[in-house]
Amino acid sequence: MSARDPFIAHNGFTLPAQGLGTYRFWGESGADAVRAGIESGYRLVDSAFNYENEGAVGWGVSGAAVDRSEIIVTTKLAGRHHGAERARTAIEESRFRLGVDAIDLVLIHWPNPGVDKYVEAWEALIAARENGTVRQIGVSNFLPEHLERIESVTGVRPVVNQIELHPYFPQEDQLAYDLEHGIVTEAWSPLGRAGDVLNEPAVTAIADARGITPAQAVLAWHATRGSVAIPKAADPAHQAANLAAAEIRLTDDEVASITALGRPDGRLFDADPRTHEEQ
């Protein structure tokens, strides 16, 4: 991909190459970090019901000196809200907390296959989109089997699948599946175990050769592969440095050298979507 290639879903929905993560952005300082990020250039802001910070995120969005129509505000439906009625009211609560007329993008946070209500949750997201309280709908941590099931039942395909994706867990098969089906892949924890990843020779060699930081090299790896990275940074200088990396495209050999860091035990914690149950 070139730096000018957009990230476009099957329905034409377009996302920037990088979004702002907000996990543990709480209270006034969290709102200030969101505002600073938007004013630094971020146009995609990622939150979740279970982050307990939708109020801070909404406050930061409303306080930024950027027109609201330019910002894609994202939240996620928690596992305990997968039932139809609970999903409906949870989406409404998220909208009120964010302080928006409509949420730009809502994702099912985890499939929770043991509970097995993710199809019901998906139907609730479809209803919310149809009634105008949500603009776009997607999922998080879904495997092909989950994606195929919700589409076969409802006829509606997600626009986004946000997954764990970083150099130690490069998710080649899932990324390829999403790309083939017009689903934009977003990467949570895109730097993985940053202390370890950023010291890998494969990463530092690219950073040194290009005159960029190791973090920028990894974020450029994401952009080049076609995944939207969602790094978290509260400091404005750090935010700007991360965002600049979204414009860098690596060579095929550079991408391959970072992808080769993948490990069988590369997950950050025991969160296999086939078994993980979020509350």
Backbone as numpy.savetxt, mean C-alpha at the origin, in Angstrom:
# Nx Ny Nz CAx CAy CAz Cx Cy Cz
10.17 -0.42 -16.65 9.34 0.79 -16.65 10.20 2.04 -16.65
9.74 3.07 -17.32 10.42 4.35 -17.26 9.81 5.18 -16.13
10.48 6.26 -15.79 10.00 7.10 -14.70 8.65 7.73 -15.01
8.28 7.76 -16.29 7.02 8.40 -16.66 5.86 7.42 -16.81
6.16 6.13 -16.71 5.09 5.15 -16.82 4.17 5.23 -15.61
2.86 5.36 -15.82 1.95 5.41 -14.67 1.65 4.02 -14.14
1.16 3.96 -12.94 0.68 2.72 -12.35 -0.84 2.72 -12.51
-1.33 1.94 -13.45 -2.74 2.01 -13.83 -3.40 0.66 -13.62
-4.54 0.66 -12.94 -5.30 -0.57 -12.72 -6.15 -0.88 -13.94
-6.78 -2.03 -13.91 -7.57 -2.52 -15.05 -8.73 -1.60 -15.41
-9.20 -0.79 -14.46 -10.33 0.11 -14.73 -9.90 1.55 -15.02
-8.59 1.77 -15.15 -8.08 3.10 -15.43 -7.67 3.90 -14.21
-7.93 3.37 -13.03 -7.52 4.05 -11.79 -6.00 4.15 -11.76
-5.49 5.35 -11.50 -4.05 5.62 -11.56 -3.52 5.97 -10.17
-2.39 5.36 -9.83 -1.73 5.65 -8.56 -0.32 6.15 -8.81
0.18 7.00 -7.91 1.59 7.42 -8.01 2.50 6.26 -7.67
3.77 6.39 -8.01 4.73 5.31 -7.81 5.11 5.11 -6.34
4.72 6.02 -5.47 5.03 5.86 -4.05 3.94 6.53 -3.22
3.62 5.90 -2.09 2.67 6.46 -1.15 3.31 6.66 0.21
2.61 7.36 1.08 3.11 7.65 2.42 2.47 6.70 3.43
3.29 5.86 4.06 2.80 5.00 5.13 2.60 5.80 6.41
1.59 5.42 7.19 1.28 6.20 8.39 1.17 5.34 9.65
1.61 4.08 9.60 1.53 3.23 10.79 2.25 3.89 11.96
1.56 4.01 13.08 2.06 4.66 14.30 2.20 6.17 14.15
1.54 6.76 13.18 1.42 8.21 13.12 0.17 8.57 13.92
0.35 8.96 15.15 -0.77 9.22 16.05 -0.78 10.68 16.50
-1.97 11.15 16.84 -2.12 12.45 17.45 -1.64 13.60 16.59
-1.31 14.70 17.26 -0.93 15.92 16.54 0.36 15.73 15.73
1.33 15.01 16.30 2.57 14.79 15.56 2.32 13.95 14.32
1.41 12.99 14.42 1.06 12.19 13.25 0.40 13.01 12.18
-0.53 13.88 12.60 -1.20 14.76 11.64 -0.19 15.68 10.96
0.77 16.19 11.74 1.79 17.07 11.18 2.65 16.33 10.15
2.95 15.05 10.43 3.77 14.26 9.50 3.02 14.03 8.19
1.72 13.77 8.29 0.91 13.58 7.08 0.86 14.88 6.27
0.61 15.97 6.95 0.55 17.27 6.26 1.87 17.56 5.57
2.99 17.34 6.28 4.30 17.60 5.70 4.55 16.71 4.48
4.13 15.45 4.58 4.32 14.55 3.46 3.57 14.98 2.23
2.34 15.40 2.41 1.54 15.86 1.28 2.17 17.12 0.67
2.61 18.02 1.51 3.22 19.25 1.01 4.60 19.00 0.39
5.21 17.84 0.72 6.47 17.45 0.08 6.25 16.82 -1.29
5.00 16.44 -1.57 4.69 15.87 -2.88 3.92 14.57 -2.88
3.70 13.96 -1.72 2.92 12.72 -1.68 1.47 12.99 -2.05
0.92 12.09 -2.85 -0.49 12.20 -3.24 -1.26 10.92 -2.91
-0.60 9.96 -2.32 -1.23 8.72 -1.85 -0.88 8.55 -0.38
-1.90 8.48 0.47 -1.70 8.36 1.92 -2.38 7.09 2.38
-1.65 6.26 3.10 -2.14 4.93 3.48 -2.39 4.85 4.98
-3.60 4.43 5.35 -3.96 4.24 6.75 -4.74 2.94 6.87
-5.30 2.69 8.06 -6.12 1.50 8.30 -6.92 1.71 9.57
-8.08 1.09 9.64 -8.90 1.14 10.85 -8.08 0.69 12.05
-7.31 -0.38 11.87 -6.55 -0.94 12.99 -5.30 -0.16 13.34
-4.92 0.82 12.53 -3.80 1.69 12.91 -4.23 2.70 13.99
-5.54 2.86 14.15 -6.10 3.78 15.14 -5.60 5.21 14.93
-5.47 5.60 13.66 -4.97 6.95 13.39 -5.73 7.64 12.26
-6.90 7.14 11.92 -7.64 7.77 10.82 -7.95 9.23 11.12
-8.18 9.57 12.38 -8.42 10.96 12.74 -7.21 11.83 12.46
-6.04 11.36 12.86 -4.80 12.12 12.61 -4.53 12.24 11.12
-4.76 11.16 10.39 -4.54 11.20 8.94 -5.49 12.20 8.29
-6.76 12.13 8.65 -7.73 13.07 8.08 -7.40 14.51 8.41
-6.94 14.74 9.64 -6.57 16.10 10.05 -5.38 16.59 9.23
-4.41 15.72 9.01 -3.26 16.10 8.21 -3.62 16.39 6.77
-4.52 15.57 6.20 -4.97 15.79 4.83 -5.69 17.12 4.70
-6.59 17.38 5.63 -7.38 18.63 5.55 -6.53 19.86 5.80
-5.42 19.71 6.56 -4.58 20.86 6.88 -3.51 21.14 5.85
-3.33 20.24 4.90 -2.27 20.43 3.90 -2.67 21.47 2.87
-1.68 22.21 2.39 -1.92 23.26 1.40 -1.95 22.66 -0.01
-2.77 21.62 -0.18 -2.94 20.92 -1.45 -4.42 20.63 -1.60
-4.93 20.80 -2.80 -6.35 20.56 -3.02 -6.70 19.11 -2.71
-7.77 18.91 -1.97 -8.18 17.57 -1.55 -8.36 16.63 -2.74
-8.78 17.13 -3.88 -9.04 16.28 -5.04 -7.77 15.63 -5.59
-6.61 16.15 -5.20 -5.35 15.60 -5.70 -4.84 14.43 -4.85
-5.47 14.18 -3.71 -4.95 13.22 -2.74 -5.80 11.95 -2.72
-5.14 10.81 -2.76 -5.80 9.52 -2.64 -5.64 9.06 -1.19
-6.74 9.09 -0.45 -6.74 8.68 0.95 -7.20 7.23 1.02
-6.38 6.40 1.64 -6.65 4.96 1.72 -6.85 4.54 3.17
-7.81 3.64 3.40 -7.90 2.96 4.69 -8.24 1.50 4.43
-8.27 0.71 5.53 -8.46 -0.73 5.39 -9.50 -1.23 6.39
-10.29 -2.18 5.93 -11.33 -2.81 6.74 -10.70 -3.89 7.62
-10.92 -3.81 8.91 -10.33 -4.76 9.85 -11.00 -6.13 9.77
-10.27 -7.15 10.19 -10.77 -8.51 10.13 -12.05 -8.74 10.91
-12.20 -8.08 12.05 -13.40 -8.28 12.88 -14.64 -7.64 12.28
-14.47 -6.92 11.17 -15.59 -6.21 10.53 -16.00 -6.83 9.20
-15.70 -8.09 8.98 -15.99 -8.70 7.69 -17.47 -8.99 7.45
-18.24 -9.13 8.48 -19.68 -9.34 8.27 -20.31 -8.15 7.58
-21.37 -8.40 6.82 -21.95 -7.35 5.97 -22.30 -6.08 6.74
-23.05 -6.21 7.82 -23.48 -5.03 8.58 -22.30 -4.36 9.27
-21.42 -5.15 9.85 -20.25 -4.57 10.52 -19.34 -3.88 9.51
-19.23 -4.44 8.33 -18.41 -3.80 7.30 -19.01 -2.46 6.90
-20.30 -2.43 6.72 -20.97 -1.18 6.32 -20.71 -0.08 7.35
-20.95 -0.38 8.62 -20.78 0.65 9.65 -19.31 1.00 9.86
-18.41 0.03 9.71 -16.98 0.33 9.85 -16.51 1.28 8.76
-16.99 1.08 7.54 -16.63 1.99 6.44 -17.16 3.40 6.73
-18.38 3.47 7.26 -18.93 4.78 7.62 -18.10 5.43 8.71
-17.73 4.66 9.73 -16.90 5.20 10.80 -15.55 5.70 10.28
-14.96 4.93 9.38 -13.68 5.37 8.79 -13.86 6.68 8.04
-14.95 6.79 7.31 -15.20 8.03 6.56 -15.36 9.22 7.50
-16.09 9.02 8.58 -16.28 10.11 9.54 -14.96 10.48 10.21
-14.18 9.49 10.59 -12.90 9.77 11.25 -11.93 10.48 10.33
-11.93 10.07 9.07 -11.05 10.72 8.09 -11.55 12.11 7.73
-12.83 12.36 7.96 -13.39 13.67 7.67 -13.55 13.94 6.18
-13.90 12.89 5.43 -14.04 13.04 3.98 -15.46 12.68 3.55
-15.88 13.27 2.44 -17.20 12.92 1.89 -17.20 11.50 1.34
-16.10 11.11 0.73 -15.93 9.76 0.21 -14.48 9.35 0.40
-14.27 8.09 0.77 -12.90 7.57 0.91 -12.43 7.17 -0.47
-11.25 7.60 -0.83 -10.76 7.35 -2.19 -10.50 5.88 -2.47
-9.98 5.16 -1.47 -9.63 3.76 -1.67 -9.78 3.01 -0.34
-10.57 1.95 -0.36 -10.72 1.09 0.82 -10.28 -0.32 0.46
-9.45 -0.91 1.32 -8.95 -2.26 1.12 -9.44 -3.18 2.23
-9.69 -4.45 1.91 -9.85 -5.46 2.95 -8.45 -5.77 3.47
-8.23 -5.62 4.77 -6.87 -5.67 5.30 -6.25 -7.07 5.19
-6.98 -8.10 5.55 -6.53 -9.49 5.45 -7.71 -10.36 5.05
-7.47 -11.47 4.33 -8.60 -12.32 3.96 -9.21 -13.10 5.13
-8.43 -13.37 6.17 -8.94 -14.14 7.32 -9.68 -15.40 6.86
-8.98 -16.32 6.19 -9.66 -17.48 5.60 -10.33 -18.40 6.62
-9.85 -18.41 7.86 -10.48 -19.25 8.87 -11.89 -18.80 9.19
-12.09 -17.50 9.23 -13.43 -16.93 9.45 -14.27 -17.07 8.19
-13.61 -16.91 7.04 -14.21 -17.11 5.72 -15.40 -16.19 5.46
-15.20 -14.89 5.74 -16.23 -13.91 5.40 -15.68 -12.84 4.46
-14.54 -13.10 3.84 -13.95 -12.05 3.01 -14.76 -11.79 1.76
-15.52 -12.76 1.27 -16.41 -12.49 0.13 -17.52 -11.54 0.56
-18.05 -11.78 1.75 -19.09 -10.90 2.30 -18.54 -9.48 2.49
-17.30 -9.40 2.97 -16.67 -8.08 3.13 -16.49 -7.40 1.78
-16.11 -8.17 0.76 -15.92 -7.62 -0.57 -17.25 -7.10 -1.12
-18.32 -7.81 -0.88 -19.64 -7.36 -1.32 -20.03 -6.06 -0.63
-19.61 -5.90 0.63 -19.89 -4.64 1.35 -19.10 -3.49 0.74
-17.86 -3.74 0.33 -17.08 -2.70 -0.33 -17.69 -2.32 -1.67
-18.18 -3.30 -2.39 -18.84 -3.01 -3.67 -20.06 -2.13 -3.44
-20.84 -2.45 -2.41 -22.04 -1.65 -2.10 -21.64 -0.22 -1.73
-20.55 -0.07 -0.96 -20.11 1.27 -0.57 -19.65 2.07 -1.78
-19.01 1.40 -2.73 -18.62 2.09 -3.96 -19.85 2.50 -4.75
-20.83 1.64 -4.81 -22.04 1.94 -5.57 -22.85 3.07 -4.96
-22.80 3.21 -3.62 -23.57 4.30 -3.00 -22.77 5.59 -2.87
-21.50 5.56 -3.34 -20.72 6.79 -3.42 -19.93 7.16 -2.20
-19.93 6.33 -1.14 -19.12 6.65 0.04 -17.67 6.22 -0.12
-17.41 5.38 -1.12 -16.06 4.91 -1.45 -15.89 5.04 -2.96
-14.70 5.47 -3.39 -14.47 5.67 -4.83 -13.86 4.44 -5.50
-12.87 3.82 -4.85 -12.20 2.65 -5.42 -12.04 1.61 -4.32
-12.02 0.32 -4.71 -11.93 -0.74 -3.71 -10.85 -1.74 -4.10
-10.20 -2.28 -3.09 -9.14 -3.24 -3.31 -8.96 -4.13 -2.10
-7.83 -4.81 -2.05 -7.57 -5.77 -0.99 -6.12 -5.64 -0.53
-5.82 -6.34 0.54 -4.46 -6.36 1.07 -4.16 -7.78 1.53
-2.98 -8.26 1.20 -2.54 -9.59 1.62 -3.37 -10.73 1.02
-3.91 -10.52 -0.18 -4.69 -11.55 -0.85 -3.79 -12.35 -1.78
-3.99 -13.66 -1.79 -3.31 -14.57 -2.69 -4.18 -14.79 -3.94
-3.62 -15.36 -5.00 -4.44 -15.60 -6.19 -5.75 -16.34 -5.91
-5.71 -17.30 -5.01 -6.93 -18.06 -4.69 -8.02 -17.16 -4.10
-7.61 -16.19 -3.29 -8.58 -15.26 -2.71 -9.10 -14.28 -3.77
-8.18 -13.79 -4.59 -8.56 -12.85 -5.65 -9.53 -13.49 -6.63
-9.24 -14.71 -7.03 -10.09 -15.40 -7.99 -11.47 -15.68 -7.42
-11.53 -15.99 -6.14 -12.82 -16.30 -5.54 -13.72 -15.07 -5.48
-13.20 -13.93 -5.02 -14.08 -12.77 -4.90 -14.55 -12.29 -6.27
-13.70 -12.43 -7.28 -14.12 -12.01 -8.61 -15.14 -12.99 -9.21
-14.94 -14.27 -8.96 -15.88 -15.25 -9.52 -17.26 -15.12 -8.90
-17.33 -14.74 -7.63 -18.62 -14.60 -6.95 -19.31 -13.29 -7.31
-18.53 -12.20 -7.40 -19.13 -10.87 -7.55 -18.97 -10.26 -8.93
-18.01 -10.77 -9.72 -17.73 -10.17 -11.02 -16.93 -8.90 -10.93
-16.43 -8.56 -9.74 -15.68 -7.32 -9.53 -14.26 -7.66 -9.11
-13.30 -7.08 -9.80 -11.87 -7.31 -9.55 -11.30 -6.13 -8.76
-10.47 -6.39 -7.74 -9.84 -5.29 -7.01 -8.93 -4.46 -7.90
-8.77 -3.19 -7.55 -7.82 -2.34 -8.28 -6.43 -2.38 -7.66
-6.36 -2.77 -6.39 -5.09 -2.78 -5.65 -5.01 -4.05 -4.81
-3.80 -4.58 -4.69 -3.50 -5.63 -3.72 -2.24 -5.19 -2.99
-2.40 -4.81 -1.73 -1.25 -4.36 -0.92 -0.69 -5.56 -0.17
0.59 -5.86 -0.38 1.19 -7.07 0.18 2.54 -6.76 0.81
3.00 -7.69 1.65 4.37 -7.59 2.15 5.31 -7.84 0.97
6.18 -6.88 0.71 7.08 -7.00 -0.43 8.32 -6.15 -0.16
9.47 -6.82 -0.12 10.75 -6.14 0.13 11.85 -7.07 -0.36
13.11 -6.65 -0.35 14.17 -7.49 -0.93 14.29 -8.89 -0.34
13.99 -9.06 0.95 14.06 -10.39 1.54 12.81 -11.23 1.23
11.78 -10.60 0.70 10.53 -11.29 0.35 9.99 -10.66 -0.92
10.61 -10.91 -2.08 10.32 -10.17 -3.31 9.01 -10.52 -4.00
8.36 -11.63 -3.61 7.01 -11.92 -4.10 6.90 -11.89 -5.63
7.81 -12.56 -6.30 7.82 -12.52 -7.77 6.53 -13.07 -8.38
6.04 -14.19 -7.86 4.84 -14.81 -8.43 3.60 -13.94 -8.21
3.44 -13.41 -6.99 2.27 -12.58 -6.72 2.30 -11.29 -7.51
3.48 -10.68 -7.61 3.61 -9.45 -8.39 3.26 -9.71 -9.85
3.74 -10.82 -10.40 3.44 -11.15 -11.79 1.95 -11.40 -11.99
1.33 -12.08 -11.04 -0.11 -12.34 -11.12 -0.89 -11.04 -11.14
-0.56 -10.15 -10.21 -1.28 -8.87 -10.13 -1.11 -8.07 -11.42
0.12 -8.00 -11.91 0.36 -7.26 -13.15 -0.44 -7.84 -14.31
-0.49 -9.16 -14.41 -1.22 -9.82 -15.50 -2.71 -9.51 -15.46
-3.24 -9.31 -14.25 -4.67 -9.08 -14.09 -5.03 -7.61 -13.89
-4.09 -6.71 -14.11 -4.39 -5.29 -14.01 -4.65 -4.81 -12.60
-4.08 -5.51 -11.63 -4.21 -5.13 -10.22 -2.89 -4.45 -9.81
-2.96 -3.25 -9.31 -1.75 -2.55 -8.89 -1.28 -3.13 -7.56
-0.02 -3.54 -7.50 0.56 -4.06 -6.27 1.16 -2.92 -5.47
0.75 -2.82 -4.21 1.37 -1.91 -3.27 2.20 -2.72 -2.29
3.34 -2.19 -1.88 4.27 -2.90 -1.00 4.26 -2.29 0.39
3.79 -3.07 1.38 3.94 -2.58 2.75 5.29 -3.06 3.30
5.83 -2.28 4.24 7.20 -2.50 4.74 8.17 -2.68 3.58
8.22 -1.72 2.65 9.02 -1.90 1.43 10.52 -2.01 1.66
10.99 -1.55 2.82 12.42 -1.66 3.14 12.72 -2.89 3.99
11.67 -3.64 4.34 11.86 -4.85 5.12 12.55 -4.58 6.44
13.47 -5.45 6.79 14.31 -5.22 7.97 15.39 -4.22 7.54
15.04 -2.96 7.60 15.86 -1.92 6.96 17.32 -1.97 7.41
17.56 -2.23 8.69 18.92 -2.25 9.18 19.78 -3.28 8.48
19.16 -4.43 8.15 19.88 -5.49 7.46 19.89 -5.26 5.95
18.72 -4.99 5.39 18.60 -4.83 3.94 19.52 -3.72 3.43
19.54 -2.61 4.12 20.28 -1.45 3.63 21.80 -1.62 3.73
22.23 -2.67 4.42 23.66 -2.96 4.49 24.09 -4.08 3.55
23.14 -4.62 2.79 23.47 -5.69 1.86 24.39 -5.15 0.75
25.47 -5.86 0.41 26.37 -5.39 -0.65 25.66 -5.12 -1.97
24.66 -5.93 -2.30 23.94 -5.72 -3.56 23.25 -4.35 -3.58
22.78 -3.92 -2.41 22.09 -2.62 -2.31 23.11 -1.48 -2.25
24.13 -1.62 -1.42 25.10 -0.53 -1.27 25.91 -0.30 -2.55
26.13 -1.36 -3.31 26.86 -1.20 -4.57 26.07 -0.33 -5.55
24.78 -0.56 -5.63 23.93 0.24 -6.51 23.87 1.68 -6.02
23.72 1.83 -4.71 23.65 3.18 -4.14 24.93 3.96 -4.42
26.08 3.32 -4.20 27.37 3.99 -4.43 27.55 4.35 -5.90
27.18 3.43 -6.79 27.37 3.67 -8.22 26.50 4.81 -8.72
25.34 4.98 -8.12 24.39 5.99 -8.59 24.41 7.28 -7.76
25.14 7.27 -6.67 25.19 8.46 -5.83 23.89 8.69 -5.08
23.25 7.61 -4.67 21.99 7.70 -3.92 22.16 6.93 -2.61
21.17 6.98 -1.75 21.23 6.24 -0.50 20.78 4.80 -0.72
21.15 3.89 0.17 20.65 2.52 0.06 19.13 2.45 0.09
18.49 3.27 0.92 17.02 3.27 0.95 16.46 3.68 -0.40
17.06 4.67 -1.02 16.59 5.09 -2.34 16.79 3.99 -3.37
17.86 3.22 -3.25 18.10 2.12 -4.18 16.99 1.08 -4.07
16.59 0.76 -2.84 15.53 -0.23 -2.65 14.18 0.32 -3.14
13.89 1.57 -2.85 12.63 2.15 -3.32 12.60 2.25 -4.84
13.75 2.50 -5.45 13.82 2.49 -6.91 13.60 1.09 -7.47
14.06 0.08 -6.74 13.82 -1.32 -7.11 12.32 -1.60 -7.18
11.58 -1.11 -6.21 10.13 -1.27 -6.22 9.52 -0.60 -7.45
9.87 0.64 -7.66 9.27 1.39 -8.78 9.59 0.74 -10.11
10.81 0.24 -10.27 11.20 -0.38 -11.52 10.45 -1.68 -11.76
10.18 -2.42 -10.70 9.46 -3.69 -10.83 7.97 -3.50 -11.05
7.45 -2.31 -10.76 6.03 -2.05 -10.96 5.20 -2.16 -9.72
5.82 -2.02 -8.55 5.05 -2.02 -7.29 5.13 -0.64 -6.65
4.02 -0.21 -6.08 3.93 1.08 -5.40 4.42 0.90 -3.96
5.56 1.46 -3.63 6.10 1.36 -2.28 5.36 2.31 -1.35
5.16 1.85 -0.11 4.48 2.67 0.90 5.40 2.82 2.11
6.53 3.56 1.97 7.43 3.72 3.12 6.85 4.71 4.12
7.26 4.55 5.36 6.85 5.46 6.42 8.01 6.37 6.78
7.75 7.68 6.81 8.76 8.65 7.24 8.04 9.88 7.76
8.45 10.35 8.93 7.82 11.54 9.52 8.62 12.80 9.26
9.93 12.68 9.13 10.79 13.84 8.91 10.65 14.33 7.47
10.41 15.61 7.25 10.22 16.12 5.88 11.39 15.83 4.94
12.64 15.92 5.43 13.79 15.64 4.58 13.82 14.17 4.17
13.48 13.30 5.12 13.42 11.87 4.84 12.31 11.57 3.85
11.17 12.23 4.03 10.04 12.06 3.10 10.44 12.45 1.69
11.12 13.59 1.56 11.52 14.07 0.24 12.52 13.14 -0.42
13.45 12.60 0.37 14.45 11.67 -0.17 13.78 10.39 -0.68
12.83 9.89 0.11 12.10 8.69 -0.32 11.34 8.95 -1.62
10.67 10.08 -1.66 9.84 10.40 -2.81 10.69 10.56 -4.08
11.88 11.10 -3.94 12.77 11.27 -5.09 13.14 9.93 -5.70
13.19 8.89 -4.88 13.56 7.56 -5.38 12.52 6.99 -6.32
11.30 7.46 -6.22 10.23 6.96 -7.09 10.46 7.33 -8.55
11.35 8.29 -8.80 11.65 8.70 -10.17 12.84 7.96 -10.77
13.49 7.11 -9.98 14.67 6.39 -10.44 14.26 5.02 -10.96
14.81 4.63 -12.10 14.58 3.29 -12.63 15.92 2.57 -12.75
15.98 1.37 -12.21 17.20 0.58 -12.23 17.29 -0.24 -13.52
18.48 -0.73 -13.79 18.66 -1.64 -14.92 18.14 -3.03 -14.55
17.97 -3.89 -15.55 17.53 -5.26 -15.29 18.51 -5.98 -14.37
19.80 -5.76 -14.59 20.80 -6.43 -13.75 20.74 -5.93 -12.31
20.52 -4.64 -12.13 20.41 -4.10 -10.77 19.18 -4.66 -10.06
18.07 -4.72 -10.78 16.85 -5.30 -10.20 17.10 -6.75 -9.80
17.72 -7.51 -10.67 17.98 -8.93 -10.40 18.87 -9.11 -9.19
19.85 -8.24 -9.01 20.78 -8.40 -7.88 20.07 -8.16 -6.55
19.12 -7.24 -6.51 18.37 -7.02 -5.27 17.33 -8.12 -5.07
16.67 -8.53 -6.13 15.67 -9.60 -6.04 16.30 -10.89 -5.52
17.56 -11.11 -5.87 18.27 -12.32 -5.45 18.47 -12.39 -3.94
18.19 -11.30 -3.22 18.32 -11.31 -1.76 17.16 -12.04 -1.09
16.16 -12.43 -1.85 15.00 -13.11 -1.30 15.37 -14.36 -0.52
14.63 -14.60 0.56 14.90 -15.74 1.45 13.62 -16.55 1.64
13.74 -17.87 1.87 12.55 -18.69 2.15 11.82 -18.23 3.40
12.58 -17.71 4.38 11.98 -17.23 5.64 11.96 -15.71 5.67
11.70 -15.10 4.52 11.84 -13.65 4.40 10.75 -12.82 5.01
9.63 -13.43 5.40 8.54 -12.63 5.99 9.02 -11.94 7.27
8.45 -10.77 7.54 8.83 -10.03 8.74 8.27 -10.66 10.00
7.12 -11.31 9.90 6.55 -12.03 11.04 5.66 -13.13 10.48
5.11 -13.93 11.35 4.34 -15.10 10.93 2.97 -14.64 10.40
2.95 -14.19 9.15 1.72 -13.62 8.60 1.47 -14.17 7.20
1.34 -15.47 7.11 0.97 -16.11 5.86 -0.53 -15.89 5.64
-0.93 -15.27 4.53 -2.36 -15.01 4.31 -3.23 -16.27 4.29
-2.62 -17.45 4.13 -3.40 -18.69 4.15 -3.84 -19.05 5.56
-3.16 -18.49 6.56 -3.45 -18.86 7.96 -3.65 -17.66 8.88
-3.12 -16.51 8.53 -3.16 -15.36 9.45 -4.60 -14.87 9.63
-4.95 -14.56 10.87 -6.28 -14.05 11.19 -6.14 -12.72 11.92
-6.49 -11.63 11.25 -6.43 -10.30 11.86 -7.71 -10.05 12.64
-7.58 -9.38 13.75 -8.76 -9.03 14.55 -9.34 -7.69 14.11
